[in-house]
Amino acid sequence: MKDYLVKALAYDGNIRAYAVRTTETVSEAQRRHHTWRTASAALGRAVTAGVMMGAMLKGEDKLTIKIDGGGPIGQIVVDSNAKGEVRGYVSNPEVDFESNEHGKLDVRRAVGTDGLLSVVKDVGLRNFFSGQVPLVSGELGEDFTYYFATSEQVPTSVGVGVLVNPDDTILAAGGFIFQLMPGTEEPVIAKMEERLKTIAPISTLIEQGLTPEEVLEELFGKENVKVLETMPVQFECNCSKERFANAIVGLGAAEINAMIEEDGQAEAHCHFCNEKYHFSKEELEALKKDAK
């Protein structure tokens, strides 16, 4: 099954909902960054939340999520857009711990809780909207829930999960977000609060083969879900050798000349996708001419 996301309404438009399968997307992030198990779970949860938040945007809008809780994993950074494209990385991919008291990967310990979750939205025309909240759990699902409630004042529930194989590959990953619309009646709210206590973890549902539509049906009941749209999602980075070349030109002729004299070459590294681009002495000479 390919990764994809579903946008839906539930309970006659009282709830706006998103569900996504991100197994292949998180697998690509793990493969590129060689993350260990707990780091994979943390990055995968953030990537999953990020792609759903990106789906809330329109057109060419995009957003950046930064999470820094002071834990050994360091900073988590995720970029996403309205097209289902997402990319991300962690400062230290080689983090793994024994399972926590619930038998799950100890994401809280890896991320830490002494720090912030921040979101910056680029909605075009040089308009940026930003919000940040303190981390409340380090498990990330609860932290994104708190972000929506505090920074965007929208009652929201966020569920994200990643199952990792013993060999560090990704077994299953996915998530859901649902938001209460203004005027949602108390019986609907009470029903959802009760359902969240009993539903299986989202990663388990994905592992069992449930589609994003079926995840929403598990949450709300099949008769209460109206699917609006589906869209493919994938790990996608917009870096290129040309972009890095332009960045090198922007350093100026003197800086480029120093690269040539000191190393005779240069290598550019993209943090988001871990791709490396090599520039020979001849290429640097040509870029130096452009810089002049």
Contacts in CASP RR format, 6 or more apart in sequence:
PFRMAT RR
TARGET T0000
AUTHOR 0000-0000-0000
METHOD contacts of the structure
MODEL  1
MKDYLVKALAYDGNIRAYAVRTTETVSEAQRRHHTWRTASAALGRAVTAG
VMMGAMLKGEDKLTIKIDGGGPIGQIVVDSNAKGEVRGYVSNPEVDFESN
EHGKLDVRRAVGTDGLLSVVKDVGLRNFFSGQVPLVSGELGEDFTYYFAT
SEQVPTSVGVGVLVNPDDTILAAGGFIFQLMPGTEEPVIAKMEERLKTIA
PISTLIEQGLTPEEVLEELFGKENVKVLETMPVQFECNCSKERFANAIVG
LGAAEINAMIEEDGQAEAHCHFCNEKYHFSKEELEALKKDAK
1 21 0 8 1.000
1 23 0 8 1.000
1 209 0 8 1.000
1 211 0 8 1.000
2 24 0 8 1.000
2 232 0 8 1.000
3 20 0 8 1.000
3 21 0 8 1.000
3 22 0 8 1.000
3 23 0 8 1.000
3 24 0 8 1.000
3 25 0 8 1.000
3 232 0 8 1.000
3 233 0 8 1.000
3 234 0 8 1.000
4 20 0 8 1.000
4 21 0 8 1.000
4 212 0 8 1.000
4 230 0 8 1.000
4 231 0 8 1.000
4 232 0 8 1.000
4 233 0 8 1.000
5 18 0 8 1.000
5 19 0 8 1.000
5 20 0 8 1.000
5 21 0 8 1.000
5 51 0 8 1.000
5 52 0 8 1.000
5 55 0 8 1.000
5 84 0 8 1.000
5 212 0 8 1.000
5 230 0 8 1.000
5 231 0 8 1.000
5 232 0 8 1.000
5 233 0 8 1.000
6 18 0 8 1.000
6 19 0 8 1.000
6 20 0 8 1.000
6 212 0 8 1.000
6 213 0 8 1.000
6 216 0 8 1.000
6 227 0 8 1.000
6 229 0 8 1.000
6 230 0 8 1.000
7 16 0 8 1.000
7 17 0 8 1.000
7 18 0 8 1.000
7 55 0 8 1.000
7 227 0 8 1.000
7 228 0 8 1.000
7 229 0 8 1.000
7 230 0 8 1.000
7 231 0 8 1.000
8 16 0 8 1.000
8 17 0 8 1.000
8 18 0 8 1.000
8 19 0 8 1.000
8 213 0 8 1.000
8 216 0 8 1.000
8 225 0 8 1.000
8 226 0 8 1.000
8 227 0 8 1.000
8 228 0 8 1.000
9 15 0 8 1.000
9 16 0 8 1.000
9 17 0 8 1.000
9 225 0 8 1.000
9 226 0 8 1.000
9 228 0 8 1.000
10 17 0 8 1.000
10 178 0 8 1.000
10 216 0 8 1.000
10 219 0 8 1.000
10 220 0 8 1.000
10 224 0 8 1.000
10 225 0 8 1.000
10 226 0 8 1.000
11 184 0 8 1.000
11 188 0 8 1.000
11 220 0 8 1.000
11 224 0 8 1.000
13 181 0 8 1.000
13 226 0 8 1.000
14 180 0 8 1.000
14 181 0 8 1.000
14 183 0 8 1.000
14 184 0 8 1.000
14 185 0 8 1.000
14 188 0 8 1.000
15 178 0 8 1.000
15 179 0 8 1.000
15 180 0 8 1.000
15 181 0 8 1.000
15 184 0 8 1.000
15 188 0 8 1.000
15 192 0 8 1.000
15 220 0 8 1.000
16 178 0 8 1.000
16 179 0 8 1.000
16 181 0 8 1.000
17 176 0 8 1.000
17 177 0 8 1.000
17 178 0 8 1.000
17 179 0 8 1.000
17 216 0 8 1.000
17 219 0 8 1.000
17 220 0 8 1.000
17 225 0 8 1.000
18 52 0 8 1.000
18 55 0 8 1.000
18 56 0 8 1.000
18 176 0 8 1.000
18 177 0 8 1.000
18 178 0 8 1.000
19 174 0 8 1.000
19 175 0 8 1.000
19 176 0 8 1.000
19 212 0 8 1.000
19 213 0 8 1.000
19 215 0 8 1.000
19 216 0 8 1.000
19 219 0 8 1.000
20 48 0 8 1.000
20 51 0 8 1.000
20 52 0 8 1.000
20 55 0 8 1.000
20 174 0 8 1.000
20 175 0 8 1.000
20 176 0 8 1.000
20 212 0 8 1.000
20 233 0 8 1.000
21 173 0 8 1.000
21 174 0 8 1.000
21 206 0 8 1.000
21 211 0 8 1.000
21 212 0 8 1.000
22 44 0 8 1.000
22 47 0 8 1.000
22 48 0 8 1.000
22 51 0 8 1.000
22 173 0 8 1.000
22 174 0 8 1.000
22 175 0 8 1.000
22 233 0 8 1.000
23 170 0 8 1.000
23 171 0 8 1.000
23 172 0 8 1.000
23 173 0 8 1.000
23 174 0 8 1.000
23 206 0 8 1.000
24 234 0 8 1.000
25 47 0 8 1.000
25 48 0 8 1.000
25 51 0 8 1.000
25 86 0 8 1.000
25 173 0 8 1.000
25 233 0 8 1.000
25 234 0 8 1.000
25 235 0 8 1.000
26 40 0 8 1.000
26 43 0 8 1.000
26 44 0 8 1.000
26 47 0 8 1.000
26 48 0 8 1.000
26 162 0 8 1.000
26 170 0 8 1.000
26 173 0 8 1.000
26 174 0 8 1.000
26 235 0 8 1.000
27 169 0 8 1.000
27 170 0 8 1.000
27 173 0 8 1.000
28 234 0 8 1.000
28 235 0 8 1.000
29 35 0 8 1.000
29 40 0 8 1.000
29 43 0 8 1.000
29 44 0 8 1.000
29 47 0 8 1.000
29 87 0 8 1.000
29 88 0 8 1.000
29 89 0 8 1.000
29 235 0 8 1.000
30 40 0 8 1.000
30 43 0 8 1.000
30 44 0 8 1.000
30 168 0 8 1.000
30 169 0 8 1.000
30 170 0 8 1.000
32 235 0 8 1.000
32 273 0 8 1.000
32 274 0 8 1.000
32 275 0 8 1.000
33 43 0 8 1.000
33 89 0 8 1.000
33 90 0 8 1.000
33 93 0 8 1.000
33 274 0 8 1.000
34 93 0 8 1.000
34 94 0 8 1.000
35 43 0 8 1.000
35 90 0 8 1.000
35 93 0 8 1.000
35 94 0 8 1.000
35 95 0 8 1.000
35 168 0 8 1.000
36 93 0 8 1.000
36 94 0 8 1.000
36 95 0 8 1.000
36 96 0 8 1.000
36 168 0 8 1.000
37 96 0 8 1.000
37 105 0 8 1.000
37 164 0 8 1.000
37 168 0 8 1.000
38 73 0 8 1.000
38 95 0 8 1.000
38 96 0 8 1.000
38 97 0 8 1.000
38 105 0 8 1.000
38 106 0 8 1.000
38 107 0 8 1.000
38 109 0 8 1.000
38 110 0 8 1.000
39 73 0 8 1.000
39 90 0 8 1.000
39 92 0 8 1.000
39 93 0 8 1.000
39 94 0 8 1.000
39 95 0 8 1.000
39 96 0 8 1.000
39 110 0 8 1.000
40 162 0 8 1.000
40 164 0 8 1.000
40 168 0 8 1.000
40 170 0 8 1.000
41 105 0 8 1.000
41 107 0 8 1.000
41 110 0 8 1.000
41 161 0 8 1.000
41 162 0 8 1.000
41 164 0 8 1.000
42 73 0 8 1.000
42 76 0 8 1.000
42 90 0 8 1.000
42 95 0 8 1.000
42 107 0 8 1.000
42 110 0 8 1.000
42 111 0 8 1.000
42 140 0 8 1.000
43 76 0 8 1.000
43 88 0 8 1.000
43 89 0 8 1.000
43 90 0 8 1.000
43 93 0 8 1.000
44 160 0 8 1.000
44 161 0 8 1.000
44 162 0 8 1.000
44 173 0 8 1.000
45 107 0 8 1.000
45 139 0 8 1.000
45 140 0 8 1.000
45 141 0 8 1.000
45 160 0 8 1.000
45 161 0 8 1.000
45 162 0 8 1.000
46 65 0 8 1.000
46 67 0 8 1.000
46 76 0 8 1.000
46 78 0 8 1.000
46 88 0 8 1.000
46 140 0 8 1.000
46 160 0 8 1.000
47 78 0 8 1.000
47 86 0 8 1.000
47 88 0 8 1.000
47 235 0 8 1.000
48 160 0 8 1.000
48 161 0 8 1.000
48 162 0 8 1.000
48 173 0 8 1.000
48 174 0 8 1.000
48 175 0 8 1.000
49 65 0 8 1.000
49 78 0 8 1.000
49 140 0 8 1.000
49 141 0 8 1.000
49 144 0 8 1.000
49 158 0 8 1.000
49 160 0 8 1.000
49 175 0 8 1.000
49 177 0 8 1.000
50 63 0 8 1.000
50 65 0 8 1.000
50 78 0 8 1.000
50 80 0 8 1.000
50 86 0 8 1.000
51 80 0 8 1.000
51 84 0 8 1.000
51 86 0 8 1.000
51 233 0 8 1.000
52 175 0 8 1.000
52 176 0 8 1.000
52 177 0 8 1.000
53 63 0 8 1.000
53 65 0 8 1.000
53 80 0 8 1.000
53 119 0 8 1.000
53 144 0 8 1.000
53 177 0 8 1.000
54 61 0 8 1.000
54 62 0 8 1.000
54 63 0 8 1.000
54 80 0 8 1.000
54 81 0 8 1.000
54 82 0 8 1.000
54 84 0 8 1.000
54 86 0 8 1.000
55 82 0 8 1.000
55 84 0 8 1.000
55 231 0 8 1.000
56 82 0 8 1.000
57 63 0 8 1.000
57 81 0 8 1.000
57 82 0 8 1.000
57 121 0 8 1.000
57 123 0 8 1.000
58 82 0 8 1.000
59 82 0 8 1.000
59 83 0 8 1.000
60 81 0 8 1.000
60 82 0 8 1.000
60 124 0 8 1.000
61 81 0 8 1.000
61 82 0 8 1.000
61 121 0 8 1.000
61 122 0 8 1.000
61 123 0 8 1.000
61 124 0 8 1.000
62 79 0 8 1.000
62 80 0 8 1.000
62 81 0 8 1.000
62 82 0 8 1.000
62 121 0 8 1.000
62 122 0 8 1.000
63 79 0 8 1.000
63 80 0 8 1.000
63 81 0 8 1.000
63 119 0 8 1.000
63 120 0 8 1.000
63 121 0 8 1.000
63 122 0 8 1.000
64 77 0 8 1.000
64 78 0 8 1.000
64 79 0 8 1.000
64 119 0 8 1.000
64 120 0 8 1.000
64 122 0 8 1.000
65 76 0 8 1.000
65 77 0 8 1.000
65 78 0 8 1.000
65 79 0 8 1.000
65 80 0 8 1.000
65 117 0 8 1.000
65 118 0 8 1.000
65 119 0 8 1.000
66 75 0 8 1.000
66 76 0 8 1.000
66 77 0 8 1.000
66 116 0 8 1.000
66 117 0 8 1.000
66 118 0 8 1.000
66 120 0 8 1.000
67 75 0 8 1.000
67 76 0 8 1.000
67 77 0 8 1.000
67 111 0 8 1.000
67 116 0 8 1.000
67 117 0 8 1.000
67 118 0 8 1.000
67 135 0 8 1.000
67 140 0 8 1.000
67 143 0 8 1.000
68 74 0 8 1.000
68 75 0 8 1.000
68 76 0 8 1.000
68 115 0 8 1.000
68 116 0 8 1.000
69 111 0 8 1.000
69 112 0 8 1.000
69 113 0 8 1.000
69 114 0 8 1.000
69 115 0 8 1.000
69 116 0 8 1.000
69 135 0 8 1.000
69 138 0 8 1.000
70 111 0 8 1.000
70 112 0 8 1.000
70 114 0 8 1.000
70 115 0 8 1.000
71 109 0 8 1.000
71 110 0 8 1.000
71 111 0 8 1.000
71 112 0 8 1.000
71 114 0 8 1.000
72 92 0 8 1.000
72 95 0 8 1.000
72 109 0 8 1.000
72 110 0 8 1.000
73 90 0 8 1.000
73 91 0 8 1.000
73 92 0 8 1.000
73 95 0 8 1.000
73 110 0 8 1.000
73 111 0 8 1.000
73 112 0 8 1.000
74 90 0 8 1.000
74 91 0 8 1.000
74 92 0 8 1.000
75 90 0 8 1.000
75 91 0 8 1.000
76 88 0 8 1.000
76 89 0 8 1.000
76 90 0 8 1.000
76 91 0 8 1.000
76 111 0 8 1.000
77 88 0 8 1.000
77 89 0 8 1.000
77 90 0 8 1.000
77 271 0 8 1.000
77 272 0 8 1.000
78 86 0 8 1.000
78 87 0 8 1.000
78 88 0 8 1.000
79 86 0 8 1.000
79 87 0 8 1.000
79 88 0 8 1.000
79 272 0 8 1.000
80 86 0 8 1.000
80 87 0 8 1.000
83 231 0 8 1.000
84 231 0 8 1.000
84 232 0 8 1.000
84 233 0 8 1.000
84 234 0 8 1.000
84 236 0 8 1.000
85 233 0 8 1.000
85 234 0 8 1.000
85 235 0 8 1.000
85 236 0 8 1.000
86 233 0 8 1.000
86 234 0 8 1.000
86 235 0 8 1.000
86 236 0 8 1.000
87 235 0 8 1.000
87 236 0 8 1.000
87 237 0 8 1.000
87 272 0 8 1.000
87 273 0 8 1.000
88 272 0 8 1.000
89 271 0 8 1.000
89 272 0 8 1.000
89 273 0 8 1.000
89 274 0 8 1.000
95 110 0 8 1.000
97 105 0 8 1.000
97 106 0 8 1.000
97 109 0 8 1.000
97 110 0 8 1.000
98 106 0 8 1.000
99 105 0 8 1.000
99 106 0 8 1.000
100 106 0 8 1.000
100 108 0 8 1.000
100 109 0 8 1.000
105 162 0 8 1.000
105 164 0 8 1.000
107 138 0 8 1.000
107 139 0 8 1.000
107 140 0 8 1.000
108 137 0 8 1.000
108 138 0 8 1.000
108 139 0 8 1.000
111 135 0 8 1.000
111 138 0 8 1.000
111 139 0 8 1.000
111 140 0 8 1.000
112 135 0 8 1.000
112 138 0 8 1.000
113 135 0 8 1.000
113 136 0 8 1.000
113 137 0 8 1.000
113 138 0 8 1.000
114 135 0 8 1.000
115 134 0 8 1.000
115 135 0 8 1.000
116 132 0 8 1.000
116 133 0 8 1.000
116 134 0 8 1.000
116 135 0 8 1.000
117 132 0 8 1.000
117 133 0 8 1.000
117 134 0 8 1.000
117 135 0 8 1.000
117 143 0 8 1.000
117 144 0 8 1.000
117 147 0 8 1.000
118 130 0 8 1.000
118 131 0 8 1.000
118 132 0 8 1.000
119 130 0 8 1.000
119 131 0 8 1.000
119 132 0 8 1.000
119 147 0 8 1.000
119 151 0 8 1.000
120 128 0 8 1.000
120 129 0 8 1.000
120 130 0 8 1.000
120 131 0 8 1.000
121 128 0 8 1.000
121 129 0 8 1.000
121 130 0 8 1.000
122 128 0 8 1.000
123 129 0 8 1.000
131 147 0 8 1.000
131 151 0 8 1.000
132 151 0 8 1.000
133 143 0 8 1.000
133 146 0 8 1.000
133 147 0 8 1.000
133 150 0 8 1.000
133 151 0 8 1.000
135 143 0 8 1.000
136 142 0 8 1.000
136 143 0 8 1.000
136 146 0 8 1.000
137 143 0 8 1.000
140 160 0 8 1.000
141 158 0 8 1.000
141 159 0 8 1.000
141 160 0 8 1.000
142 158 0 8 1.000
144 156 0 8 1.000
144 158 0 8 1.000
144 159 0 8 1.000
144 160 0 8 1.000
144 177 0 8 1.000
145 156 0 8 1.000
145 157 0 8 1.000
145 158 0 8 1.000
145 159 0 8 1.000
148 154 0 8 1.000
148 155 0 8 1.000
148 156 0 8 1.000
148 158 0 8 1.000
148 179 0 8 1.000
149 155 0 8 1.000
149 156 0 8 1.000
154 179 0 8 1.000
154 180 0 8 1.000
155 179 0 8 1.000
155 180 0 8 1.000
155 184 0 8 1.000
156 177 0 8 1.000
156 178 0 8 1.000
156 179 0 8 1.000
156 180 0 8 1.000
157 176 0 8 1.000
157 177 0 8 1.000
157 178 0 8 1.000
157 192 0 8 1.000
157 196 0 8 1.000
158 175 0 8 1.000
158 176 0 8 1.000
158 177 0 8 1.000
159 175 0 8 1.000
159 176 0 8 1.000
159 177 0 8 1.000
159 202 0 8 1.000
160 174 0 8 1.000
160 175 0 8 1.000
160 202 0 8 1.000
161 173 0 8 1.000
161 174 0 8 1.000
161 175 0 8 1.000
161 201 0 8 1.000
161 202 0 8 1.000
161 203 0 8 1.000
161 206 0 8 1.000
162 170 0 8 1.000
162 172 0 8 1.000
162 173 0 8 1.000
162 174 0 8 1.000
162 203 0 8 1.000
163 170 0 8 1.000
163 171 0 8 1.000
163 172 0 8 1.000
163 173 0 8 1.000
163 203 0 8 1.000
163 204 0 8 1.000
163 206 0 8 1.000
163 207 0 8 1.000
164 170 0 8 1.000
164 171 0 8 1.000
165 171 0 8 1.000
171 207 0 8 1.000
172 203 0 8 1.000
172 204 0 8 1.000
172 206 0 8 1.000
172 207 0 8 1.000
173 203 0 8 1.000
173 206 0 8 1.000
174 202 0 8 1.000
174 203 0 8 1.000
174 206 0 8 1.000
175 202 0 8 1.000
175 206 0 8 1.000
175 215 0 8 1.000
176 202 0 8 1.000
176 215 0 8 1.000
176 216 0 8 1.000
176 219 0 8 1.000
178 192 0 8 1.000
178 219 0 8 1.000
180 188 0 8 1.000
180 189 0 8 1.000
180 192 0 8 1.000
192 219 0 8 1.000
192 220 0 8 1.000
195 219 0 8 1.000
195 220 0 8 1.000
199 205 0 8 1.000
199 218 0 8 1.000
199 219 0 8 1.000
200 208 0 8 1.000
200 218 0 8 1.000
202 215 0 8 1.000
205 214 0 8 1.000
205 215 0 8 1.000
205 218 0 8 1.000
206 215 0 8 1.000
210 218 0 8 1.000
212 230 0 8 1.000
213 225 0 8 1.000
213 227 0 8 1.000
216 225 0 8 1.000
216 227 0 8 1.000
217 225 0 8 1.000
235 273 0 8 1.000
237 270 0 8 1.000
237 272 0 8 1.000
237 273 0 8 1.000
237 275 0 8 1.000
239 270 0 8 1.000
239 272 0 8 1.000
239 273 0 8 1.000
239 275 0 8 1.000
241 268 0 8 1.000
241 277 0 8 1.000
244 268 0 8 1.000
244 270 0 8 1.000
244 277 0 8 1.000
244 279 0 8 1.000
245 279 0 8 1.000
245 283 0 8 1.000
245 287 0 8 1.000
247 268 0 8 1.000
248 256 0 8 1.000
248 266 0 8 1.000
248 268 0 8 1.000
248 279 0 8 1.000
248 284 0 8 1.000
248 287 0 8 1.000
249 256 0 8 1.000
249 287 0 8 1.000
249 290 0 8 1.000
249 291 0 8 1.000
250 291 0 8 1.000
251 291 0 8 1.000
252 288 0 8 1.000
252 291 0 8 1.000
253 288 0 8 1.000
253 291 0 8 1.000
253 292 0 8 1.000
256 284 0 8 1.000
256 287 0 8 1.000
256 288 0 8 1.000
256 291 0 8 1.000
257 288 0 8 1.000
259 265 0 8 1.000
259 266 0 8 1.000
259 284 0 8 1.000
260 281 0 8 1.000
260 284 0 8 1.000
260 285 0 8 1.000
260 288 0 8 1.000
264 281 0 8 1.000
264 284 0 8 1.000
265 278 0 8 1.000
265 279 0 8 1.000
265 280 0 8 1.000
265 281 0 8 1.000
265 284 0 8 1.000
266 278 0 8 1.000
266 279 0 8 1.000
266 284 0 8 1.000
267 276 0 8 1.000
267 277 0 8 1.000
267 278 0 8 1.000
267 279 0 8 1.000
268 276 0 8 1.000
268 277 0 8 1.000
268 279 0 8 1.000
269 275 0 8 1.000
269 276 0 8 1.000
269 277 0 8 1.000
270 276 0 8 1.000
270 277 0 8 1.000
279 287 0 8 1.000
END
